[in-house]
Amino acid sequence: MSRNIKKPELLPTGGWPEDFRAGFTSFVGRPNAGKSTLTNALVGQKVAITSAKPQTTRHTIRGIVHREDAQLILVDTPGLHRPRTLLGQRLNDLVADTLSEVDAIGFCLPANEKIGPGDRYIAAQLAQLQKKPIVAIVTKADTVDRAALMAQLLAVTALGVETLGEGGWAAVVPVSATGDFQVSEVADVLVAQLPLSPPLYPDGELTDEPEAIMVAELIREAALEGVRDELPHSLAVVVEEIVAREGRPEDKQLLDVRVNLYVERSSQKAIIIGKGGARLRDVGTRSRKAIEALLGTRVYLDLHVKIAKEWQRDPKQLGKLGF
Ligand SMILES: Nc1nc2c(ncn2[C@@H]2O[C@H](COP(=O)(O)OP(=O)(O)OP(=O)(O)O)[C@@H](O)[C@H]2O)c(=O)[nH]1
């Protein structure tokens, strides 16, 4: 599956100001740094899946911030991290691919955690992207007091100089995505880095990620709820088909959504399914509500759990699962 960002054809209609800016931004940062939550706060709708546990964002999901003066298209990359398994390596390749094509990068560092080796590793990777403006975003500002926030802003600024030389980051900005503090300022500093350009997407469009991927993310999220420690990276969700049920009246459409959940071992299959299938039914009920809200129509969800051994390490399996 190609994940390169394709700039869409420019819109035919006019009517935007001469100094309008439009372009792509990506958030990077350690797992759990708050990238998805910030994306959602900026876009104003849940487009990326957030979780309390690292590395749930496997797919590149775009959200679009529409403003009077700009259009900021957010590409939500997976957590950049040191490659451990082949899956990790693939993720990093995906990140590198995506980052080389965006106009600006938002580097997220949580206010409540000391800058660590993971952050330095990412900073070093970013330093290799030539001349790409990087905005440092100090996330979760609500979790610390003013003095600690100030200290972190200084430390992050110093990291910029250390990494990129004298000029450092293009900007350093604190934000609380959950506390609604400085969210529009984050958009401001990112927009300032975008090229002058007419809007790239029609107004009102929030994401152009294929619906199937968003459906898969919703199911993956529901299926991992409460069992993340047991199944952190062992679950892949593939939507096999979404088809309209035939013979339904116009105002009562029903979509049949057939989905496979792949785990590595039978013990994991048992966890997902639960006693007498109770857990899987619950996963179905919870994710169906979210999917119906997303697709705007009633849905019949058909979930199957399958075993794909060691899929994280097998390129053929990965290919089959769309990685
Ligand atoms: N207090 C507070 N918590 C936040 C804020 N932003 C995110 N969080 C929490 O931090 C955790 C991780 O947030 P995510 O947005 O999922 O982080 P992420 O960087 O996308 O994580 P990965 O997908 O693992 O790369 C979640 O529990 C969020 O609720 C914030 O502004 N304030």
The ligand as a MOL file (V3000), in Angstrom:
LIG
                    3D

  0  0  0     0  0            999 V3000
M  V30 BEGIN CTAB
M  V30 COUNTS 32 34 0 0 0
M  V30 BEGIN ATOM
M  V30 1 N -3.0030 15.8990 30.9480 0
M  V30 2 C -2.8620 15.7940 29.6260 0
M  V30 3 N -2.7940 14.5740 29.0540 0
M  V30 4 C -2.6510 14.4890 27.7150 0
M  V30 5 C -2.5640 15.6400 26.9050 0
M  V30 6 N -2.4060 15.2290 25.6200 0
M  V30 7 C -2.4020 13.8860 25.6490 0
M  V30 8 N -2.5430 13.4270 26.8960 0
M  V30 9 C -2.6120 12.0160 27.3220 0
M  V30 10 O -1.4080 11.3600 27.0390 0
M  V30 11 C -1.6570 10.0110 26.5630 0
M  V30 12 C -1.0230 9.7900 25.2100 0
M  V30 13 O -1.6330 10.6570 24.2610 0
M  V30 14 P -1.6950 10.3030 22.7030 0
M  V30 15 O -2.2620 11.4940 22.0370 0
M  V30 16 O -2.3210 8.9790 22.4940 0
M  V30 17 O -0.1380 10.1700 22.4070 0
M  V30 18 P 0.5810 9.8090 21.0250 0
M  V30 19 O 1.8310 10.6010 20.9960 0
M  V30 20 O -0.3430 9.9600 19.8870 0
M  V30 21 O 0.9310 8.2940 21.2900 0
M  V30 22 P 1.3690 7.1360 20.2310 0
M  V30 23 O 0.1650 6.8540 19.3730 0
M  V30 24 O 1.6930 6.0250 21.1550 0
M  V30 25 O 2.5540 7.6040 19.4800 0
M  V30 26 C -3.1650 9.8480 26.5800 0
M  V30 27 O -3.5350 9.2150 27.7760 0
M  V30 28 C -3.6790 11.2790 26.5420 0
M  V30 29 O -4.9350 11.4190 27.1560 0
M  V30 30 C -2.6400 16.9290 27.5420 0
M  V30 31 O -2.5860 17.9970 26.9200 0
M  V30 32 N -2.7910 16.9310 28.8970 0
M  V30 END ATOM
M  V30 BEGIN BOND
M  V30 1 1 1 2
M  V30 2 2 2 3
M  V30 3 1 2 32
M  V30 4 1 3 4
M  V30 5 2 4 5
M  V30 6 1 4 8
M  V30 7 1 5 6
M  V30 8 1 5 30
M  V30 9 2 6 7
M  V30 10 1 7 8
M  V30 11 1 8 9
M  V30 12 1 9 10
M  V30 13 1 9 28
M  V30 14 1 10 11
M  V30 15 1 11 12
M  V30 16 1 11 26
M  V30 17 1 12 13
M  V30 18 1 13 14
M  V30 19 2 14 15
M  V30 20 1 14 16
M  V30 21 1 14 17
M  V30 22 1 17 18
M  V30 23 2 18 19
M  V30 24 1 18 20
M  V30 25 1 18 21
M  V30 26 1 21 22
M  V30 27 2 22 23
M  V30 28 1 22 24
M  V30 29 1 22 25
M  V30 30 1 26 27
M  V30 31 1 26 28
M  V30 32 1 28 29
M  V30 33 2 30 31
M  V30 34 1 30 32
M  V30 END BOND
M  V30 END CTAB
M  END
